[in-house]
Amino acid sequence: MKSILITVLLSVLLIAAVVLAVIKIVKDKKSGKCSCGGQCGGCPMSGTCHEKDFFGKE
């Protein structure tokens, strides 16, 4: 019985951590924040992540 309780508790904590992380990512995305580390040199999405506008500014 004790092992089942520990498993359930750890599962709930893990699910809560994942839900909180997803909520933060969605909240940051809606506010316009970038989720990358900012080092675009090795990123395959560097051309689309920080697209330049009409005047050449990011």
N, C-alpha and C positions, 0 to 999 in steps of 0.2 A: 504494500500500500504506500509505503514511504517513497519508493522509486517512481511510482505513478505521479504522486504529488510533485516531486521534483521535476519530472519531465513536463508536466502541465505548466508549472511555474516558469520554467525556462522557455517553453514555447510561447507563452504569453508575453514574456519580456522580449523575446526575439521579434515577434510580430509587432509589438509596440514600437520597437526601434526602427523597423522597416517602414511602418506607417508614418512615423515622425520624419524620417528621412525623405520620404516621397512628398509629404506635405511641404517640407522646407524647399525642396527642389521646385515644386509647382509654384510656391509663393515667390521664390527668387526669379523664376522664369517670367511670371506675370509682372514683376516690378522692373524687368529689363536687365537684371543682373546676369552676367555670364557665369556659367558653371564650370568653365575650364580653368586650368591653372595659369593661363596667360602666356605660356611659352609656345608660340605658334610655329616655330621653326620646324619641328618634327611632326606637326599635326597634319594629317591628310585632309582635314576639313578647314584649314586655315583660310582658304580662299572664299569660303561661304560663311564662315562664322562671323568674321568681322568685315563684312562687305563695305566697300567705300560708297559714299553717296555721290550725287551728281557733281559735287565740287571737289571730290577726291579726299574727303575727310571720312574717318571711320565713325 
